[in-house]
């Protein structure tokens, strides 16, 4: 059971990253693809699967945000990633702001993955 959930989580992480990168490129190109209905819905499906599998893994390994520092760091990293992603793909007033937010979101994403792999919340 644990391995299945872990692989679902890792696959969801990969799909989320891939799709975020593609949407960022489309944003920079002012592509009409960003306005497709399925493009607006699909990320929510992936992210729901990602969040559900992450919560399930935390329960299975009995480690929780606000108890275990590495999960707390991932939690706050996730909040920051969501905010930056929203600015990058929806809320940013200029393309420059969107590109900066998109790039910053990718850095935060890398931090979250680093914390997940090391279980250490340190920046370096």
Secondary structure, 3 states (H helix, E strand, C coil): CHHHHHHHHHHHHHHHHHHHHHHHHHHHCCCHHHHCHHHHHHHHHHHHHHHHHHHHHHHHHCCCCCCCHHHHHHHHHHHHHHHHHHHHHHHCCCHHHHHHHHHHHHHHHHHHHHHHHHCCCCCC
